[in-house]
Each structure stands twice: as structure tokens, then as C-alpha cells.
């Protein structure tokens, strides 16, 4: 998929589902509440998101230091926006990684270290959510009660997470197995004509070198880089708290009662699911599923507005900024190549 196609698909799904959500939930009372909303609520939300982006930039810097590399804070923030943009235009939010690894490589960070840094950033978030989500389901069983679609999606996500962690653990404790799989995949690419016969040995050596680099740098996180890694973990917690504070502020801004802890739990559960939704950037599921889940926090006539408002401030703004960063750092052609798309698609 090319970048332009990814953007078009993301926008089309998001707009279509958002329109359907608003038409099915909003009424005259919704309009009155929005018109009477506290304007300072928007300023607070923008401040929260600005802090969240800066903290995420610090997290990148800390993980780079843990891997015995140095990147500037400005680059760390740019990587944050690249992640938002790349994740929005690819299924299961997988596109941010290639963009980040390439930019890190261009700034002197080896590919193996770049993969370790970007993957660890995501795993830290999933690790934290993995602790919060069970608590959310125990203390708020109504989140999934009677929601058959959400139950199915959640079961799929749990299975996918378990498989992902299995692969990560195997890559650390059995790197030779991963190398054999990499060699087999390279031979398969040679068979179908993607890799030339003369390049097979060089490709396999490069893969083995990067796997060694990747495994070594994961070990660095828990040895010489453990203090920086601990700081990255703190940044991850603070980053999520800032994002999870957006919905309570939006609810407060329209003068509705809000329970911060319950709103935090609902968002943790929902964000955990969105990481593995197969649509580009979780589009459609985020808007529709958010309306279904958030109606447990606000009246139905405000659930759709809250879902779309939450999505706008926590994702759409960063995606737009990420598009600007991607064009400046990569350009459309290189971005297409990194995602595996063709320029002439």
C-alpha cells in the first residue's frame, strides 16, 4: 500500500464512521451542551497533548541512551510524530516502525539498534496496558458485558498479544532460530525473483548481523542502560496518563459528571484493543467502538461526540503533524518504498 492510498483509506473510513456515529447518537441536547462548553477545556486538552508528545520524545532519547546511542530531543519528538503518521496509514499501526528505523539509521543509529529502540517503545506501552486492562475488567465488568463484538475483538487481541510476546522472547533467547527463519525467508525471496542469487549470501550475513545487534541491544537495556531504561518506563507511564486525561477534561468541559479513574480504565482497555485492529490506524473501530464504550461514561447523545473529540485530540492532530514531518524528512517516494509500496501505484 502506498502512503497516499493509506491516507485516503484512513480518512474515508474515519469520516464515514464518524458521520454515522454522530447521526445515530447526537440530538438537540448534544448541540446545546457543545455550545455551552467551557472554552478553557480545549486549551487544557491541547496542553496535555503537547506535554504527551514532548514526553514521548524524551522516551525515545532515553531508549537511545540505554542502547548506548545519542539522539537529540528534537529528533525524538520528530520520531513521535512519524510514529503517529505511519501507524495511521497501515493496518495494526505497523507503519511507524519502518519510518523511525530509517530516520534513526540516517542519524547514525544501526538498524538493529533502531529496531530494538522502536520495538521496545511499543512494548513498554503494551506492558503497562497489560497490567491496567485486567484491573479495568475486574473493577468495571460492564465494559464488555453484553458487548459481543467488543468481546470478540478483545479475545482476538489477547491471542495476538500472546503470539507477539512469544516471538519477542524467542528472538532474545533463541536468536539462532530467528536467523534460520531469516535465511529461509531470503531463499524464498530468491526463488520468486526478488533477491538476486549473487545477493543471497550478502543478505543473509546482513540479517544475521542485525539480529545479533538487535539481541545485544535488548540486553543493554537491562544492564549498562538500565537507568535510562527505567526513565523510559517512567516516561511511558506519564505519557499514557497525559493521554488518558483528555477524555475526563472533555467531559468536564461540557459540564457532565466525570469519574477520572473509570475514564482512565475505559481508555486503557480501548487503546489496548486499537493497537491490533486491522484497519489503518484503527480507523472506524476507534470512532464506532469509542461511542459504544464511552456511553458507559456519558449519556448516549454525547458518547459519539466524546469518541470523535477524543480521537481528534489524541490522534488526528498528531497524524497531521506527522504528515508534515514525514514529507520533510522522507518525501512521498521514500515513504512509499519504506512501506513496501510502489511509486507508480
Secondary structure, DSSP 8 states (H G I E B T S, - for coil): --HHHHHHHHHHHHHHHHHHHHHHH--HHHHHHHHT--HHHHHHHHHHHHHHHHHHHHHHHHHHHHTT----HHHHHHHHHHHHHHHHTSBTT-HHHHHHHHHHHHTT--HHHHHHHHHHHHHHHHHHHHHHHHHHHHH-GGGTTT-HHHHHHHHHHHHHHHHHHHHHHHHHH-HHHHHHHHHHHHHHHHHTTSS-GGGHHHHHHHHHHHHHHHHHHHHHHTTTTHHHHHHHHHHHHHHHHHHHHHHHHHHHHTT----HHHHHHHHHHHHHHHTT-SSBTTTTHHHHHHHHHHTTTS-HHHHHHHHHHHHIIIIIHHHHHHHHHHHHHTHHHHHHHHTT--TT-
